[in-house]
Amino acid sequence: MPKDNSISSILIIGSGPIIIGQACEFDYSGSQAARSLREEGIEVTLINSNPATIMTDPVTADHIYLLPLEMDSIITILEERKIDAVLPTMGGQTALNLCKDCDEAGIWRKYGVRVIGVDVAAIDKTENRELFRQLMNDIGVPVQPSATAQSFLEGQDIAQQIGFPMVIRPSFTLGGTGGAFVHKKEDFDELLNLGLHASPIHEVLIEQSIFGWKEFELELLRDSNDNVIIVCSIENFDPMGIHTGDSITVAPAMTLPDTVYQRMRDMAILMMRSIGNFAGGCNVQFAINPETEEIIAIEINPRVSRSSALASKATGYPIARIASKLAIGYNLDELTNPITKTSAFFEPTIDYVIVKVPRWNFDKFKGADRRLGLQMKSVGEVMGIGRNFQEALQKACQSLEINRNGLGADGRELRNRDEILQSLENPSWNRLFHVYDAFKLGIPFNTIQKATQIDPWFLNQILELVSLEKTIETYTIKTLPRDLLYVAKQKGYGDRQLAHLLGCLESEVYNRRKEEKIQRVYKLVDTCAAEFE
């Protein structure tokens, strides 16, 4: 179906101030959407309360309103402008909540504004924990045993039925705010109170804990003809128990058997179709039991998300750009991916690995609890791209700007066994580095795996780096074999790291590389594994 010509003006709702849990990923999405819609000759009006964004630059939209993200502001705009449709999926949970409030107040109906990119009913089904649980049961998608509570007494009754450990998830919150794992009965009352107060509708979902399961995400796009594509699969390095925004993530998924991936894919498509009849993007999160391969649905977000921005950059597939065109009536087979010039119906295929590592600023928050859990605490992230996981991981660690040369090879290892084991069992911002330190100290593999619940494949990748470093340390810069230097560079080691291992200057490593003609190369993020020119 071609573009819906009845839509000539669209209101995009931004995400408001940059806060933990909702940051510049929505500025990225909103800016792309505005440009994409203006390409179609549509008049774009944008509301956002944050002037420090790209989307509020005068060149991005036709009309920009720097107003609080409230219903009164929406009414002001609708009184001044003729708006045909509103696109709330580019502004995160803040925009969805505002869209829902306006719908319940009858504002969209009064001014003849259509909601595009999502169904308002879908917002309820995905954010109201009880409705989500009921829907998943109806369509046969497994979820954890759970129940919702809207009062303290209800929560206590549910806790007795489910038992400990358990998870508390507030409804309609951002970045996991108010969410918590409850391991002991003594902690339950306080954490239940926090969850109820964090939810704008005073509701929490209390569910059985699946701490230690593997976590995966899929990014989906659907058009008005019900065609669905999977843009990207993302795997969390950290197991369930750490908010995905605080977890190291890897794309594409590294440890997922194809049979399990196909089941997960079918579930994700079924979930997207079941929440409503709309054209746009969705992010779906799953947990997998590493022993039985049982799959459980965690949640579905009917909007672009933090992971959508990562997936766009990882694959070269502009999710927000395409999603905004789908929202105005185009189908996937009618659109072209601007990177490959092939159909947007073509699912990205990548022949490299992406690793995202979060960045925390606990030093600026004195007294803050540095343990990671269900509530997001990171303030940013870095992304490494490599031909293998180890290269991408090293590049990401080198980019963190925390005075480390990368993962290891800088003499800043923790050498106290008890402190390392404590860190592995109680994850904080530096657990990745302490996994490396544990291997270097000779702590048994099984001990590390049991303490962290990290998949053995990832741990083996780090162990290989430690073993490689021990081999390199037996040489000098003059005696180091070319093949070993080449392997180290393939695995992402910087010249500074190699200089530390070889006991020489960084410039000496650089000169040796030049002599051996080991040069940096740059490759294109092309979405199709170089299958098209």
N, C-alpha and C positions, 0 to 999 in steps of 0.2 A: 504494500500500500504506500503511495507517495505521501509527501508531507501534507499534514492537515492544514489546509489554507484558511480554516476558520480561526486559527490562532495567529494573530499578528503582533501581540505584545505579551511578554511573560515577566512575572516577578520571580526573582531568585532570592531565597532567604539565606543569608550567611550564617556563620556559626558563632559570631560574637567574639568576645575576648579570647586570647590564647591562654588556655589553662591546661593543667595536667589532665590528660585524657582527651583533649580536643585542641589540636594545634594547627600548624600550617598546612596539614594535609587537606583540610577543607578549603583553605585559600587556593591551593593548587587546583582542586576539583571545581570550585566555583568560577575561577578565572577561565579554565578550559571550557566550561559549560557556556559562559557568557560569550566567548569568542565563537564557539560552535554555533550558537543560536543566531548571532548577528550575521554569520556567513549566509544564513538562510533568509536574510532580510527581515528578521524579527526584531522588534523594538524591545530591548532588555532593560528592565528596571531592577535595581539591586538594593536590598536593605542589609546593613550590617552595622553593628555598634562599634566596630574596631577600625579606626582609620589607618592603622599600621599594617595594611594588607595590600597585596597586589590587586585583589578583586575590586578594591575601592579606588584604584587609580582612574582618572577621568577617561582614559582610553579603553577601559575594559567594558563598560556598560554605557547605555545612552543616558540613563538617569540613575544617580546614586544618592541614597538616603542614609546618612550617618545618624541613625536613631536607635533607641533601645529596642531590643527584640521583644516587643510586647504587642498585644492586640491593638492598643490605641495607636501605635505607630503604623500598623497594617491598615487600619481604618483611614488614617491621615493620607496614606499613599493612594488608597482606592478612591478617596474623595477627589484627589488631584489628578489621577491618571486613569485612563481606560485600560484596564488589565484584563486580558482574556483568560490567562491561566497562571497558576503558581507552581513553581518547581522547588519543592522543599528538600530534595534528596541530596543536595550538594552542601548542606550546612550541618551535617551530623545530627546527633540526637536533639540538640537545641532547636534546630529548624523543624524537625519532625514534631516535637512537642508543641511548638508554636502553631504549626499547621493544624494539628489535632485540636488545640484549644479554639482556634478560629472556626474550625468546622463545627465544633459543639456549640459555639456561640451563634452560629448561623451567618457568620460574616461572608463566607464564600458564596453562599446561596443568595444573600441579599444583594451582592454586587455582581452576580453572574460570573463568578470566577471558577474555572475548572481546576481541579488538582491533577497534575500530570506527573508521571515518573513513579507514582506509588498510589495505592488505594489507602484512604484514611482508615478503613477497616483493617488493612494489613499492619498499620502501625500498632493498633490495639492488639492484634493477634500475636505480634512478635514481641512487644514490650510488656504486655500484661502476662506475667509468668503463668498464671492459672489457665488463661486462654491458650497460651502456647502449648502447655502440657496436654490439655484436652485435645487440641488440634493434632498433635503428634500421635496421640493414642488413636484418634479417628482414622488417620491415614496409614497407621501401622509402622511408624518410625519410632524406634526405641528411645526412651528417655529414662533418666534416673528416677527411682521411686521418690516421689516428692509430694508436697502439698503447700498451699498458700495460707498465710496468716495475715490478718488485718488488725490483730490486737496482740498484746503481750500474752494473755491467757491462751489464745488460740495457738500461738507459737509454742508454748510450753506443752500443750497437749500433743501437737505434731511431733515434737522432739521425743516424747516418750514412745511414740509409735515407730519412728524411723531409727532412733538410736544413734550413738556416737561411733565414729566421727561423722560430721555432717557439714553441709555448706549452706550459708545464708546469702541469698541474692535478692536485693531490693528491686522493685519494678520501676521502670522509667528513669533510670539513673545513668550517669555518664562515667566511662572509664572504670567501671566496677565499684563506684563510690558506695561505701557501706557494706560491701560484700566481705565475707570472711569464712575461713575454715574454722570449725569448732571441734577441737579434739577432746576437750574435757568438759564435764557437766558444769564445773565451777565457772567457766568462762561464758556459758551460754546466755545468761540473763543480760549481761552488759552488751554482748555483740548483737543480740536480738533487738535491744533498744536502739542501738546505733543504726541497724538496718531499717527499722520502721521509721525512724526520723529522717533517714536519707532519702526515702522514697516519697515523691510528691503526692502519691495517693495512699501513703501509709500502708504499704503492702510489701511483704517479702515472700519469696519462695524458699522453703526449707527442703533440702534434698539430700539424699544419701551421698556420701563422699566417694569420689572416684580418684582420689589423690594418687598420683603416680602413673595414671594412664597417659598414653601419648595423645597429643593434640594436633589437629589439622584444620586447615581452612581452605575453602574453595571460593573463587570469585566467579560469579555468574552474570550473564546478560541475557535478557529475554525481549523479544519484539512483540508487536501486537498480533502477529500470526502464531504466537506461542512457540516460535523457534527459540531454542536455548543453546548457548555455548558456555563452556568452561574456559575462562581466560587463563587461570593459573591455579596450581595447587601449592599450598604453603604448609610447611611442617615446622612445629615448634621444637627447638633443640631441648628446651626445658619441658618436663612433664606437666600434667595437670596440677594445678595448685598455685601457678604463677600466672598473673594476668598476661594475656598475649601481647599487650603493649610493653610489658617489662621482660618479655622472653626473647631470647635470640631466635630468629626465625630463618628458615631456609627455603628457597624456591629453586627448582621444583622440589616436591617431597622426595627425600632420599631413601627412606626405609619402608616405603609403602608397597606391599606386593600388588601386582596389577589386579588380581581378583578382588582384593579389598578396595582398591581404588575405584573399580567399576561399580561395586556395591555402593560406595560412598557417593559416587557421581549420580547414580540413579536416585538415591535418597535426596540429594541436594536439589535435583530437578523437580522431584515430586513435592518437596517442601516449598519451593518457590512458586510452583503452580497452585498449591493449596492455599496460600495466604491471600491471594487476590488476583484479579485479572488486570494487570498493568504491564507496561513496557518500561524497562529500566534495568538497574543493576541490583544485585544482592550479594551479601557476604554470609557464608554459612560455616559454622564451626562444629567440629565433631571431636569426640574422644574415642580412642580405640584401646581395648584391653590388649597389652602386648603379648599376653600368653594365649588368649583364646581368639583374638581378632574380632571380638564382639564390638559393634559400632553403636555409639550413643550420640544423639543430637544434643548439642549444648544450646545453640541459639542461631537465629537467622536475623540479619539486619537488612531491611528493605531500602537500602541507600548505599551510596559510596561510603567507604570507611577508610580507616588508617591503612588497612591492608590493601585497599583498592589503589591507593597512591603508590604503595610499594610494588604491587603487581604491574601497574602501568609502566613504572620505570624499569622493572625487571624484565618485562616481555617486550616493551616497545609498543604495546597495544593501548591506545589512549582511552581508557574506560570511561572517564567522565565525558569526554568529547562525544564518543559513540552513544553513551547512555542518554545524553541530552537530545540527540537526534532521534533516538528511538522514542523518546517521550513525546515528540511532536508528530509521530505517525510513520516515520520511515521503518522499513524492515531491514534486518541484517544483510540480506542479499542485495539490497539496493545501495548499500554504503561501501565505501572504499577505505581500507586502512591506509592512512597517509604515509606510513613507513614503508610498507612493502608494495603499495599500489595494488594489492590483491583484495578480494572481498573481505568485508568485516565479518563474514560468516566463517572465515578460516580461523580455527582455533590455534593460538600461538604454540609453536614448538621451539624450545630453546636448547642449545648445545653448550650451555655454560651454567654456572651455579651462582646464585645470589645469596649472600648472608647479611641479614640485618642485625646489628648489635645496638641495643638501647644505650642512651647516655643519661646518667643521673647527676644531679647537683646537690647531693646531701650536705655538702659543706656550707651551702647557703641556707640550709634549714636546720639550725642547731637544735639538737634534742629530738629530731625526727626519728621514728622507728625505721631503721635501714633494712629490716627484713622484707623480703618480697612476698606478696600474696595475691589475693583476688582484686585488690584495689591498685590501680596503676599509679606509679610514682616517678617514672622516667620523664624527662623534659625534652627529649629529642632522640635521634637515632642516626646511625651511619650505615651505609650500604657498601659492601664489597662485592665486586664482580670478578670471577675467575673461571678458568677452565676446569677446576676441580674445587671441592669443598675446602680443602686446606688453604689454597691460594686465596679464595674469597674470604675465609675467616681471618687470615693474616692481614689482608688489606683493610678489612673492617676494623680490626684491633689497632692497626697503625693510624687510623683516622680519628680515633676517639679523643685525641688531645688531652690525655691524662698523664702525660710524661712517661709513657711506656713506648718502647720501640716496636711493639707488636705483641703477639702472644709468646712470651718468653724471650730468651736470648738478650737480656738486658741487665742481669745481675740483681734484679729486684724481687726475686722469688721469696715466698714465705717458707721458712725452714722448720717451723715448730709443728710437729705432727699433730698435737692435740688441737691447736688453733685451726689447722687445715681441716681436720675431721669435723670440728664444730661448724666451720664455714660450709662444708659440703652438705651437712644435715640441715642447716638453717640458711637458705640462700639469700644472698645480698648482691649488690652490684658487681662484686669482684669474684663470684663463684667460678666463672669460667677460668680465670687466672689461677684460682686455687685448685681446680681440677688438673691443670698443667703442673702446678707445684707438687701435687700429690703423686703424680706419675714420676716426676723427677726425683722425689724423695724415696721412691720405691714402695709406696703403699700399694698393696695388692689390687689388681683390677676389680675383683669381685667386691672388695670392700668399698671402692669408689662407686661402683655401679649401684650397690645396695643403698649407699648413703644419698645418692643424687637421683636415682631412678631414671637417669639419662640413658637413652638407647645405646646398647653396646657398640653399634656401628660408629656413632659419633665419638664415643670414648676411644675407640681404636684409632680413629683419625688423629686424635690429639696424642695418643701414645706413639704413633708413627713419627710425629714431629719431634717428640722427646728423644726417640731412638736415633733419628737423623742427626740431631744436635750433638749427641754423644759421639757419633762417628766423625762429624766435622771437627770436633774439638781435638781429635787425635792428630790433626794436620796443622801446618802453618799456611800462610797465604801463598808461599812459594811451592809447597808440596801438595796442596789441595788438588786432586784430580779434576780435570775439566768436567767430566761427567757428573761428579758429585756437586760441583758448583752449579751446573745446569739444573740438576734435580732440585736443589735448594731454591733456585729462582722460580722454577715451575711451581713449587709449593708455597710461593708468596713471600719468602724471606727477603727483607730489605738489606741493602748494603750495610747499614748500621748494625743490624742484628748479626750478620755474618762477621763483621769486624769484631764484635764482642766475642763471638765464639772462637775466632782465630787469633785473638790478641793482637790486632793490628789496627791501622787507621781506616776509616770509612773510604777515604780517597784511594787507599791501596786496593781495596776490594773493587772499587769502580775501575781503576786502571787495569786490574787483572781481567775483569769482564770485557773491557775494550780489546785487550790483547786476544782473548779467546773468541771475540766476535759474538758475545752473548748480549744481545740488545733487547730493549723493551719493544714490544709490538702492541698495536692498538687494533681492536676488533669492533665491528659494528653490532649494536643491539638491533637485530633485524626481524624478530618475531617468528622466523621460519627456518632456523637452523641452516641458513645460507642455501635454501632450496630454490630461491628465486633471485634473479638479478634485478 
